[in-house]
């Protein structure tokens, strides 16, 4: 495995690496607050005698040390950290949460720092003023509030108080890494990186946390250790845009493209300079690639590509939505590649950002999908829109992220087929996504009842190859507004007022065959379960052949990579054990 030059083991933000950081995961004090009296009792100053929890795992998991599956709406966490006193005298200290579900309040040494709403993306606070400058000590106290509200983006978390169907155990509170870092008083806050494969340049949009005169940004781009460009620009405002030509003369090739078969990456070192002194260094990288929809084709780097994707929900037996370690993230991608897939549809989850890093370096295209709400109210709009844009911004620079999916199967917009208000939300998500990222395709409502969308996707879990073939044989009639009603598909492809406009067609969910592989076959899957590996392989292969033989379809996504709790339709079980020989599975998928 070839890492980028900026890679740091376990570093939570691998696309934008700074060296002076603290890992704050591990044992924290922890208490339930079922009566919601913690703020009145000032837990942030006098934390009660409490149990402990192992972060970043949610209290519902064995990995947390608790494994309490009952519902608790209010959670409190506390730990004392000690930071470098000398660094505090000249730098700012930022506290980062990669994900905490759903409303998170933070205090440091009894001082209220701030609040965040949302469960899936990174949020940060400047805690410098609250840390004890003489000792470096900081008592960090966190209150997390989670609910069963169906207007809240939930993904596959049950809102009924217990798992049901293909909705699983809730994940409450902190469930991704917590960490801190020192930065100078003026620091590089972000850099948006946009390659242009046609003109062989890269556009950068750099942002400082605050503007001050006299700063310069040096950008060094290397490939395989060879210098491609060394460019310094004067920063004349807080946000500065500039372009760099990346053609080179050390190989016969002008540029090096990223693809699943050859995931080549350029390394970057950003240096923030003032008065000829380096104030800060940041490591990053980019992949030179484009991915777009063009009439009835999906195009990677100006060449058609057939998508062989697998749906993945990212659950683990003992740690739920949180991967047990970095090695587990690597293993999931490597298993998907070993099965012959070139893409992963990360379903109803925003995975740990290290997952996208490993997809970048190992070569795996990823559809980034927003976890859904399940009701349409004003509160749904308030919750979905800002967090979705944080998702897009956080993952924009990853070359593996090739498609945005803000909504799935009309969840959260249940009347989108005919209700203009539901349609307006779906269209708004499409438009705001395209305003920020004009390069990637957007699937606005994956599966059916499409409004404006760059790809047209279908979900069909027919277990009979003949039934599946019957569904797709008349695909033009169906796209024109017809429909066939069977137990797997009762929805029209387009919402009222929208029509097919020659977009590429993807079967983004199918197969889903239930098979528990040697145990009592009592879990849930689509249609009739199979009883042996031989039956499983035969059905898988025949269903895939139906889709692959249809020339109108340019890709598919198989449900799913692994079993999840009571759901047993994975190619692998929850422990990542294949349900048949992995080479036989690969052959069934790819031939």
Secondary structure, 3 states (H helix, E strand, C coil): CCCCCCCCCCCCCCCCECCCEEECCEEEEEEECCCCCCCCCCCCCCCCCCEEEEECCCCCCHHHCCCCCCCCCEEEEEEEEECCHHHHHHCEEEEEECCEECEEEEEECCEEEEEEECCCCCEEEECHHHCCCCCCEEEEEEEEECCCCCCCCCCCECCCCCCECCEECCCCEECCCEEEEEECCCCEEEEEEEEECCCCEEEEEEEECCCCCCEEEEEEEEECCEEEEEEEEECCCCEEEEEEECCCCCCCCCCCEECCCCECCEEEEEEEEECCEEEEEEEEEECECCEEEECCEEEECCEECCEEEEEECCCECCCECCCCCHHHHHHHHHHHHHCCCCEEEECCCCCCHHHHHHHHHHCCEEEEECCCCCCCCHHHHHHHHHHHHHHHHHHCCCCCEEEEECCECCCCCCCCCCCHHHHHHHHHHHHHHHHHCCCCEECCCECCCECCCCEEEEECCCCCHHHHHHHHHCHHHHHCCCCCCECCECCCCECCCCCCCCCEEEEEEEECECCCCCCCCCCECECCCCCCHHHHHHHHHHHHHHHHCCCCEEEEEEECCECECCECCCCECCCCCECCCHHHHHHHHHC
